Amino acid sequence: ACGLMLRGNVQISDINRNINRLKPQLQMIPWNQEGFKVGLCNQPPVGMPYSLLWLSNNSCIRHTFGTLEERFMKLYKHKVYVHHYTEYMDKACFDEAIENVRDIAGEYEALESYQPEQEIKRLNPAC
């Protein structure tokens, strides 16, 4: 799912054209291929002609979680900075946190490789 929040002098036809241009490059989940919501405000931000905020929930964050786990484990293996936190929390919290990151990355990986058993029928809007 993606949410676009635009401010400024932007035409909705330009927005739709760019969404359609970008769709083939995005790895959308099979059950929500049309998951775009657009909010448009004609008042531009101060000092700028327009702005765009794109919020997206997709599986590309999986790589970020992998990098986070890798960096954390390098530090945690040598107990770097752990002494700063053990005054306030138990060491078991570190193990629990890294397991949570691994679980989340695994769930995103499962969604990324998901293939529906049958073709999902789409409703065609009446014009």
NUMARFI-435697 format. One record per residue (C-alpha): x, y, z; residue number from 1; residue in one letter. Coordinates in Angstrom, 1 decimal. Layout:
BEGIN
xx->X yy->Y zz->Z seq->NUM type->A
...
//
This chain:
BEGIN
xx->0.0 yy->0.0 zz->0.0 seq->1 type->A
xx->1.2 yy->3.5 zz->-0.8 seq->2 type->C
xx->0.0 yy->6.9 zz->0.3 seq->3 type->G
xx->1.0 yy->10.1 zz->-1.6 seq->4 type->L
xx->0.5 yy->13.5 zz->0.0 seq->5 type->M
xx->1.1 yy->16.3 zz->-2.5 seq->6 type->L
xx->1.0 yy->20.1 zz->-1.9 seq->7 type->R
xx->1.2 yy->22.8 zz->-4.5 seq->8 type->G
xx->0.2 yy->23.3 zz->-8.1 seq->9 type->N
xx->0.0 yy->19.7 zz->-9.2 seq->10 type->V
xx->-2.5 yy->18.2 zz->-11.6 seq->11 type->Q
xx->-4.1 yy->14.9 zz->-10.8 seq->12 type->I
xx->-3.5 yy->13.7 zz->-14.3 seq->13 type->S
xx->0.3 yy->14.1 zz->-13.8 seq->14 type->D
xx->0.0 yy->12.2 zz->-10.5 seq->15 type->I
xx->-1.8 yy->9.3 zz->-12.2 seq->16 type->N
xx->0.5 yy->9.2 zz->-15.1 seq->17 type->R
xx->3.6 yy->9.0 zz->-12.8 seq->18 type->N
xx->2.0 yy->6.3 zz->-10.7 seq->19 type->I
xx->1.3 yy->4.2 zz->-13.8 seq->20 type->N
xx->4.8 yy->4.8 zz->-14.9 seq->21 type->R
xx->6.3 yy->3.6 zz->-11.6 seq->22 type->L
xx->3.9 yy->0.6 zz->-11.0 seq->23 type->K
xx->6.0 yy->-1.9 zz->-13.1 seq->24 type->P
xx->9.1 yy->-1.1 zz->-11.0 seq->25 type->Q
xx->7.4 yy->-1.7 zz->-7.7 seq->26 type->L
xx->7.0 yy->-5.1 zz->-6.1 seq->27 type->Q
xx->3.4 yy->-4.9 zz->-4.9 seq->28 type->M
xx->1.8 yy->-7.8 zz->-3.0 seq->29 type->I
xx->-0.6 yy->-9.8 zz->-5.2 seq->30 type->P
xx->-3.7 yy->-9.0 zz->-3.3 seq->31 type->W
xx->-3.4 yy->-5.2 zz->-3.4 seq->32 type->N
xx->-2.0 yy->-4.2 zz->-6.8 seq->33 type->Q
xx->-4.1 yy->-0.9 zz->-6.8 seq->34 type->E
xx->-3.0 yy->0.1 zz->-3.3 seq->35 type->G
xx->-2.4 yy->3.8 zz->-3.9 seq->36 type->F
xx->-4.1 yy->6.6 zz->-2.1 seq->37 type->K
xx->-3.5 yy->10.2 zz->-3.0 seq->38 type->V
xx->-4.1 yy->13.4 zz->-1.0 seq->39 type->G
xx->-3.8 yy->16.7 zz->-2.8 seq->40 type->L
xx->-3.6 yy->20.2 zz->-1.3 seq->41 type->C
xx->-3.4 yy->23.1 zz->-3.7 seq->42 type->N
xx->-1.6 yy->25.3 zz->-1.1 seq->43 type->Q
xx->2.2 yy->24.9 zz->-1.6 seq->44 type->P
xx->4.6 yy->24.7 zz->1.3 seq->45 type->P
xx->6.4 yy->27.9 zz->2.3 seq->46 type->V
xx->9.2 yy->28.8 zz->0.0 seq->47 type->G
xx->8.7 yy->25.8 zz->-2.4 seq->48 type->M
xx->6.5 yy->25.4 zz->-5.5 seq->49 type->P
xx->5.4 yy->21.9 zz->-4.5 seq->50 type->Y
xx->6.2 yy->18.9 zz->-2.2 seq->51 type->S
xx->5.5 yy->15.2 zz->-2.2 seq->52 type->L
xx->5.5 yy->12.8 zz->0.8 seq->53 type->L
xx->5.3 yy->9.1 zz->-0.2 seq->54 type->W
xx->4.5 yy->6.6 zz->2.5 seq->55 type->L
xx->4.9 yy->3.0 zz->1.5 seq->56 type->S
xx->4.5 yy->-0.4 zz->3.2 seq->57 type->N
xx->6.4 yy->-2.9 zz->1.1 seq->58 type->N
xx->8.9 yy->-5.7 zz->1.6 seq->59 type->S
xx->12.0 yy->-3.7 zz->0.5 seq->60 type->C
xx->12.6 yy->-2.8 zz->4.2 seq->61 type->I
xx->13.7 yy->-6.4 zz->4.7 seq->62 type->R
xx->17.2 yy->-5.5 zz->3.5 seq->63 type->H
xx->17.4 yy->-2.7 zz->6.0 seq->64 type->T
xx->16.4 yy->-5.1 zz->8.8 seq->65 type->F
xx->19.2 yy->-7.5 zz->7.6 seq->66 type->G
xx->21.8 yy->-4.7 zz->7.7 seq->67 type->T
xx->20.5 yy->-3.6 zz->11.1 seq->68 type->L
xx->20.9 yy->-7.2 zz->12.5 seq->69 type->E
xx->24.4 yy->-7.5 zz->11.0 seq->70 type->E
xx->25.6 yy->-4.2 zz->12.5 seq->71 type->R
xx->24.1 yy->-5.0 zz->15.9 seq->72 type->F
xx->25.6 yy->-8.4 zz->16.0 seq->73 type->M
xx->29.1 yy->-7.0 zz->15.2 seq->74 type->K
xx->28.8 yy->-4.7 zz->18.2 seq->75 type->L
xx->27.0 yy->-7.1 zz->20.5 seq->76 type->Y
xx->29.5 yy->-9.9 zz->19.9 seq->77 type->K
xx->32.2 yy->-7.8 zz->21.4 seq->78 type->H
xx->29.8 yy->-6.3 zz->24.1 seq->79 type->K
xx->30.5 yy->-2.8 zz->22.8 seq->80 type->V
xx->28.4 yy->-0.2 zz->24.6 seq->81 type->Y
xx->26.4 yy->-2.9 zz->26.5 seq->82 type->V
xx->27.6 yy->-1.7 zz->29.8 seq->83 type->H
xx->25.8 yy->1.6 zz->29.2 seq->84 type->H
xx->22.4 yy->-0.2 zz->29.0 seq->85 type->Y
xx->22.8 yy->-3.0 zz->31.6 seq->86 type->T
xx->22.3 yy->-0.5 zz->34.4 seq->87 type->E
xx->18.8 yy->0.0 zz->33.2 seq->88 type->Y
xx->17.8 yy->-3.2 zz->31.5 seq->89 type->M
xx->18.5 yy->-6.9 zz->31.5 seq->90 type->D
xx->20.9 yy->-8.4 zz->28.9 seq->91 type->K
xx->18.1 yy->-10.8 zz->27.8 seq->92 type->A
xx->16.4 yy->-7.8 zz->26.3 seq->93 type->C
xx->19.2 yy->-7.6 zz->23.7 seq->94 type->F
xx->18.6 yy->-11.2 zz->22.7 seq->95 type->D
xx->14.8 yy->-10.7 zz->22.5 seq->96 type->E
xx->15.3 yy->-7.6 zz->20.4 seq->97 type->A
xx->17.5 yy->-9.3 zz->17.8 seq->98 type->I
xx->15.0 yy->-12.2 zz->17.6 seq->99 type->E
xx->12.2 yy->-9.7 zz->17.0 seq->100 type->N
xx->14.2 yy->-8.1 zz->14.1 seq->101 type->V
xx->14.9 yy->-11.6 zz->12.6 seq->102 type->R
xx->11.2 yy->-12.5 zz->12.9 seq->103 type->D
xx->10.1 yy->-9.3 zz->11.2 seq->104 type->I
xx->12.6 yy->-9.7 zz->8.4 seq->105 type->A
xx->11.4 yy->-13.3 zz->7.9 seq->106 type->G
xx->7.8 yy->-12.2 zz->7.7 seq->107 type->E
xx->8.7 yy->-9.6 zz->5.0 seq->108 type->Y
xx->10.7 yy->-12.3 zz->3.1 seq->109 type->E
xx->7.7 yy->-14.6 zz->3.2 seq->110 type->A
xx->5.4 yy->-11.8 zz->1.9 seq->111 type->L
xx->8.0 yy->-11.0 zz->-0.8 seq->112 type->E
xx->8.0 yy->-14.6 zz->-2.1 seq->113 type->S
xx->4.2 yy->-15.2 zz->-1.7 seq->114 type->Y
xx->2.4 yy->-16.5 zz->-4.7 seq->115 type->Q
xx->-1.4 yy->-16.8 zz->-4.5 seq->116 type->P
xx->-2.8 yy->-20.3 zz->-5.1 seq->117 type->E
xx->-5.3 yy->-19.0 zz->-7.6 seq->118 type->Q
xx->-5.7 yy->-15.8 zz->-9.6 seq->119 type->E
xx->-7.4 yy->-13.1 zz->-7.6 seq->120 type->I
xx->-10.4 yy->-11.7 zz->-9.5 seq->121 type->K
xx->-10.5 yy->-7.9 zz->-9.6 seq->122 type->R
xx->-13.6 yy->-5.8 zz->-9.8 seq->123 type->L
xx->-13.8 yy->-3.5 zz->-12.8 seq->124 type->N
xx->-15.2 yy->-0.1 zz->-11.9 seq->125 type->P
xx->-18.1 yy->1.0 zz->-13.9 seq->126 type->A
xx->-17.4 yy->4.2 zz->-15.9 seq->127 type->C
//
